[in-house]
């Protein structure tokens, strides 16, 4: 299931609160593709947009409650595509209490909290229902009575989130790796459990998993012969990831690796596991390429696209890195323009002519963003040239 579009307003009663919207003005949806790169200046809303998608996934999966959110008043609108099904989900809550929750499948209403109606599959009709004001109706999901809730739940549960500019588990060690079982639950939302995921991947998929990670690291310019879990040299009571680089005899453990190398290793371990296990619905990667040189950032982007193309997995990445922007075609871009409290997105769906026209400038992709061509197209470009 793919997230096709999203709207968000932190507090619709307050015009000064932050919102996500598409461009032009009459298209308020932020449209998304299978592969997406969100670009923009610092403080434009890139990370916030990723966090909003993650937050909604946590709510749908039951991993968080309205009362646990930083902002207890918000409105979400999500549009999904699952094969031939169009799924629309609306959630409006204030002070941690649900005002309205609505679900439509192919225009047919399955849930309406204001009306107090929920569709029951076995009898083929809507019945009255009640649930706690601070809980989603999804918490009542029943595969027989309400199978239409399952896809939303699974999308939220199986979403993966990686903050590439963060540690991704570099400073996390495990005391007893023998406790890690193949069938233990896997949490791909926070990116820190990389050692546990590696051990589970090795036990479940054996050489197929290890070889995939090694081959991917080699493509990024990190030639490795082995990856394993060993006692860390600087932490005698802790175990962590260790690699044998082709040009070195000794193993290098995660505490000794450069931050860039470990970020790449951690991401590829978790990405390969999730793809082999057929887990992910959407993959969120914030600050993709952060800490990597041009060639490695470029290779990482190419690798992710290659692995995901043709699959049912969606990836949404953010960056303000010129190298990354120059690599990924504009058709995957959504450029943020921050106007006061609004993050307005320009992409190939809502500003097609401007995106197509840029080809004739002969400039690189980064200039499309840096010159703000995405806003006015040739109108301002011609003025600058003259």
C-alpha positions in Angstrom: 0.0 0.0 0.0 1.4 3.4 -1.1 0.7 6.8 0.6 -0.4 8.8 -2.4 -1.1 12.2 -0.8 -1.3 13.9 2.5 -2.7 17.1 4.1 -1.9 18.3 7.6 -2.8 21.2 9.8 -1.6 21.6 13.3 -4.6 23.6 14.5 -7.1 24.7 11.9 -8.7 27.1 14.4 -5.4 29.0 14.6 -4.2 30.6 11.3 -0.7 30.9 12.7 -0.2 27.2 13.2 1.9 25.1 10.8 0.4 23.4 7.7 1.4 21.1 4.9 -0.1 21.9 1.5 0.5 21.4 -2.2 0.9 24.0 -4.9 -0.9 25.7 -6.7 -3.3 27.0 -4.0 -6.2 25.1 -5.3 -4.4 21.8 -4.8 -3.9 21.4 -1.1 -2.7 17.8 -1.2 1.0 17.0 -1.1 1.2 14.3 -3.8 3.7 11.5 -3.4 5.2 8.9 -5.7 6.9 5.6 -5.0 10.3 7.3 -4.8 10.3 10.8 -3.3 13.0 13.3 -2.5 11.9 16.3 -0.4 14.4 19.2 -0.7 14.4 22.6 0.9 16.2 25.1 3.1 16.8 24.5 6.7 13.7 25.1 8.8 11.5 24.8 5.7 9.7 21.7 7.0 11.5 18.7 5.6 12.0 16.9 8.9 8.6 18.0 10.2 6.9 16.4 7.2 8.8 13.1 7.8 7.8 13.3 11.5 4.1 13.9 10.6 4.1 10.8 8.4 5.8 8.8 11.2 3.4 10.2 13.8 0.4 9.1 11.8 1.9 5.6 11.3 2.5 5.2 15.0 -1.2 6.2 15.7 -2.5 3.7 13.1 -0.3 1.0 14.5 -1.4 1.6 18.1 2.3 2.4 19.0 1.3 5.7 20.5 -1.7 7.5 21.8 -3.1 10.9 21.2 -2.2 11.9 24.7 1.4 11.1 24.0 1.8 13.4 21.1 3.7 16.7 21.3 0.8 18.5 19.7 -2.5 17.3 21.0 -4.6 19.3 18.4 -4.1 18.4 14.7 -5.9 17.4 11.5 -4.6 14.7 9.2 -5.9 13.7 5.8 -4.3 10.7 4.1 -4.9 9.1 0.7 -3.6 5.6 0.0 -3.6 3.3 -3.0 -3.7 -0.4 -2.7 -4.0 -2.1 -6.1 -7.4 -1.0 -7.4 -8.5 0.4 -4.0 -8.4 4.1 -3.1 -8.4 4.5 0.6 -9.1 7.9 2.3 -8.5 8.5 6.0 -9.4 11.6 7.9 -8.5 12.3 11.6 -9.3 15.5 13.5 -8.6 15.8 17.2 -8.5 18.6 19.7 -6.8 18.6 23.2 -6.2 14.8 22.8 -9.9 14.0 22.0 -11.1 12.8 18.6 -13.5 15.2 16.9 -13.9 13.3 13.7 -12.5 10.1 12.2 -13.6 8.9 8.8 -12.6 6.1 6.4 -13.6 5.7 2.8 -12.7 2.8 0.5 -13.4 3.6 -3.2 -15.7 6.4 -2.1 -17.7 4.1 0.1 -17.9 5.3 3.7 -16.8 2.6 6.2 -16.4 4.8 9.3 -17.8 8.1 10.5 -17.2 9.0 14.1 -19.5 12.1 14.0 -22.4 9.9 12.9 -21.3 7.1 15.3 -21.4 4.6 12.4 -19.0 1.7 11.5 -19.5 -0.8 8.7 -19.7 -4.5 9.7 -18.5 -6.8 6.9 -20.3 -10.0 8.0 -23.8 -8.4 7.9 -23.0 -5.9 5.1 -24.2 -2.8 6.8 -23.3 0.1 9.2 -24.1 -0.1 12.9 -23.8 2.3 15.7 -20.6 2.1 17.8 -18.8 4.0 20.5 -15.2 4.1 21.5 -13.1 6.2 23.9 -12.6 9.8 22.9 -8.8 9.6 23.1 -8.6 6.4 21.0 -8.8 5.7 17.3 -11.6 3.5 16.0 -8.8 1.4 14.5 -8.1 0.1 18.0 -11.4 -1.9 17.5 -10.0 -3.7 14.4 -11.3 -7.2 13.8 -10.2 -9.0 10.7 -13.7 -10.5 10.1 -15.9 -7.6 11.0 -13.6 -4.7 9.9 -11.0 -6.1 7.4 -10.6 -2.6 5.9 -8.7 -1.5 9.0 -6.0 -4.1 8.5 -4.2 -2.4 5.7 -4.0 0.9 7.6 -2.7 -1.0 10.7 -0.1 -2.9 8.7 1.1 0.3 6.9 1.6 2.0 10.2 3.2 -1.0 11.8 5.6 -1.8 9.0 6.8 1.7 8.2 10.5 2.2 8.6 12.2 5.4 9.7 15.9 6.2 9.6 17.4 9.5 10.6 20.6 9.3 8.5 22.2 12.3 10.1 21.9 10.6 13.5 23.9 7.8 15.1 21.8 4.9 13.8 22.9 2.7 16.7 26.6 3.5 16.6 26.9 3.9 20.3 24.5 1.1 21.2 26.0 -2.2 22.4 24.4 -5.5 23.4 25.4 -7.5 26.4 24.1 -10.9 25.4 23.6 -11.7 21.7 22.5 -15.3 22.5 19.2 -13.9 23.8 18.4 -12.6 20.3 16.0 -15.0 18.6 15.2 -15.3 14.9 11.5 -14.8 15.5 11.8 -11.9 17.9 9.8 -8.8 17.0 11.8 -6.4 14.8 11.4 -2.6 15.2 12.5 -0.7 12.1 11.1 2.6 13.2 14.0 4.1 15.2 17.1 2.7 13.5 19.0 1.9 16.7 18.5 -1.8 16.9 20.9 -2.6 14.1 22.9 -5.2 16.0 19.7 -7.2 16.9 18.5 -6.9 13.3 21.8 -8.1 12.0 21.8 -11.2 14.2 18.2 -12.0 13.3 19.0 -11.5 9.6 22.0 -13.8 9.8 19.9 -16.5 11.6 16.9 -16.2 9.3 18.5 -15.6 5.8 22.1 -16.8 6.4 24.6 -16.0 3.6 22.0 -14.4 1.4 21.6 -11.6 3.9 25.3 -11.2 4.7 26.4 -11.2 1.1 23.7 -8.6 0.1 25.0 -6.2 2.8 28.7 -6.8 1.8 27.9 -6.3 -1.9 26.1 -3.1 -1.2 28.9 -1.8 1.0 31.4 -2.6 -1.8 29.3 -0.6 -4.3 29.5 2.4 -1.9 33.3 2.2 -1.9 33.6 0.3 1.4 35.3 -3.0 0.3 34.5 -5.6 3.0 35.2 -9.3 3.2 33.3 -10.1 6.4 30.6 -8.7 8.7 30.0 -10.2 12.1 29.2 -9.4 15.8 32.2 -9.4 18.1 33.1 -8.1 21.6 33.8 -4.5 21.3 37.5 -3.5 22.0 36.6 -0.5 24.1 33.7 -2.1 25.9 34.8 -5.4 27.3 31.2 -6.3 28.4 29.5 -5.3 25.1 29.0 -6.8 21.7 28.7 -4.9 18.5 29.1 -5.0 14.7 32.6 -5.6 13.3 33.8 -5.6 9.7 36.9 -6.9 8.0 37.9 -4.4 5.4 39.6 -6.0 2.4 42.8 -4.0 2.8 43.1 -4.7 6.6 43.9 -7.9 8.4 42.2 -6.9 11.7 38.5 -6.4 12.3 37.2 -2.8 12.7 34.3 -2.6 15.2 31.5 -0.1 15.2 33.2 2.2 17.7 36.2 2.5 15.4 34.3 3.1 12.2 33.9 6.6 10.8 30.4 8.0 11.3 29.7 7.9 7.5 30.8 4.3 7.1 28.6 3.2 10.1 25.6 5.1 8.9 25.8 3.4 5.5 26.3 0.0 7.1 23.5 0.4 9.6 21.0 1.6 6.9 22.0 -1.2 4.5 21.7 -3.9 7.2 18.2 -2.7 8.1 17.1 -2.1 4.5 18.2 -5.6 3.3 16.6 -7.3 6.3 13.3 -5.5 5.7 13.3 -6.3 2.0 14.2 -10.0 2.5 11.5 -10.3 5.2 9.0 -8.4 3.0 8.3 -6.1 5.9 8.2 -2.5 4.8 5.3 -0.4 3.6 7.0 2.9 3.5 10.6 3.9 4.3 11.4 7.3 5.6 15.0 8.5 5.4 15.8 11.9 6.8 19.0 13.7 5.7 20.0 11.0 3.2 23.7 11.2 2.3 24.6 13.3 5.4 28.3 12.7 6.2 29.1 10.9 2.9 31.3 12.3 0.1 29.8 12.9 -3.3 30.6 9.5 -4.8 29.2 7.5 -1.9 26.1 9.7 -1.5 25.5 9.2 -5.3 26.1 5.5 -5.1 23.7 5.2 -2.0 20.9 6.9 -3.8 21.4 4.7 -6.9 21.4 1.6 -4.7 18.2 2.5 -2.9 16.3 3.3 -6.2 17.6 0.0 -7.7 16.5 -2.0 -4.7 13.0 -0.5 -4.5 12.1 0.0 -8.1 9.5 -2.5 -9.2 8.7 -3.4 -5.6 5.6 -2.3 -3.6 7.8 -0.3 -1.1 7.7 3.5 -1.0 10.6 5.6 0.0 10.4 9.3 1.2 13.8 10.9 1.6 14.8 14.5 2.6 18.0 16.4 1.9 19.5 19.8 1.3 22.7 18.2 0.0 23.8 19.4 -3.5 25.3 16.1 -4.3 22.1 14.2 -3.6 20.0 16.7 -5.5 22.2 16.5 -8.6 21.8 12.7 -8.6 18.1 12.2 -8.3 15.9 13.1 -11.3 13.5 16.0 -10.9 10.6 13.7 -11.4 11.1 12.4 -7.9 11.4 15.8 -6.3 9.1 17.8 -4.0 10.6 21.2 -3.3 9.4 23.0 -0.1 8.9 26.7 0.0 8.2 28.1 3.5 5.7 30.9 3.5 5.1 32.0 7.1 3.3 29.1 8.7 2.9 27.0 5.5 5.2 24.5 3.9 4.2 24.6 0.3 5.4 21.8 -2.0 6.2 22.0 -5.7 6.5 18.7 -7.6 6.1 17.2 -11.0 2.4 16.6 -10.4 1.3 20.1 -9.4 3.9 22.1 -11.3 4.6 19.9 -14.4 5.2 22.8 -16.9 7.9 24.4 -14.7 9.7 21.1 -14.1 9.6 20.3 -17.9 10.8 23.8 -18.8 13.9 23.6 -16.6 15.4 21.0 -19.0 15.9 23.8 -21.5 18.1 25.9 -19.2 21.0 23.4 -19.4 21.6 23.8 -15.7 22.1 21.0 -13.1 19.3 19.9 -10.7 20.7 21.9 -7.8 20.2 25.1 -9.7 16.5 24.3 -10.1 16.3 24.6 -6.3 19.0 27.2 -5.6 17.7 29.7 -8.3 14.1 29.1 -7.2 13.2 28.3 -10.8 10.6 26.0 -9.3 8.5 28.9 -8.2 8.2 31.1 -11.3 9.9 29.1 -14.1 11.2 31.1 -17.0 9.5 34.4 -15.9 12.2 35.2 -13.4 14.9 33.2 -15.1 14.7 35.4 -18.2 14.8 38.6 -16.1 18.0 37.4 -14.4 19.7 36.5 -17.7 18.7 40.0 -19.2 
